[in-house]
Amino acid sequence: MRIEKLGFTPAQVSAHVGDTIEWVNADFIAHTATARNGAWDVMIPANAKRSVVLKADGTVDYYCKLHPNMTGSVSVAK
């Protein structure tokens, strides 16, 4: 997924348990991808990539702690 213009693109994705989700920050400022359920909290510096491995099924809503208007969700199937 990309982060650009203060947004996650795409904002909603589907994946499976064991998949890796990667964010590529194309903005000039840092962001986070912080799961509302506590599953992950990833700092993503400007012009950097970070990833997480999905460990459980269900829908995970996430946001940027630095810019809370930035939101996304991942639907994780078994």
N, C-alpha and C positions, 0 to 999 in steps of 0.2 A: 504494500500500500504506500501511497505517497502522501507526504504532508507538504502542502503548498498553499500560499495565500491564506494562511491561518485556518486551514481545514484539512480533514482526513479524506482522502480520495482513494477508493470509494468509501463512503461513510458506513456502509453495511456490507459484510461479506459472510460467506458460508465456508466452513472448513470441517475437518474431522479431528477427533482426539489423536494426538501424536503429530499433527501437522505443525509446521513452523510458520508463524506470522512475522513478516518483516516490514518495518516502517522505514521509508527513505525520506529524510527531512530535507526538502529542497528550499526551505525558508532560510532567511539570514539570521534567525533567532532560534534558541532552543525550545523544545516542547517536551511534554511527557505523554505517555500512553498509560493511563492509570485506570485499572479495572475497578469498577464500583464495588465489586464483591471481594476485592482484596487478592484476586488471583495473580496480578502482576502490577508493577509500578516501574516503568522503564523511562529513564532520562534519555532524550534523543537530541544531541547537540546539533547545531546548524551544520548543514551539508554532511550529515553522518547517517549511518544505518544502525538499527538495533532490532533484535528479534526476540520472540518468546516461543516456547513449545507449548501447545495446548494440551492440558492434562486431564480435563474433565468435559463432559458434554453439557449442553445447555446454552443459553444466550448470555453473553458477557457484554454488558454496556461499559464503555470506557470514555475517558475525557482527558483533556490536558489540564493539569493542576495549575499551570501558569496562565492559561487562557481557557477558563471553564466553559466558554461558549463553543469550544471545539469538542464535538462528541462523535462517537461511532459505536458500532456493535458488531460482534462476531457471533454467528449462530454455529455452534459446535455440535456435530453429530458423532455418534459412536462409530 
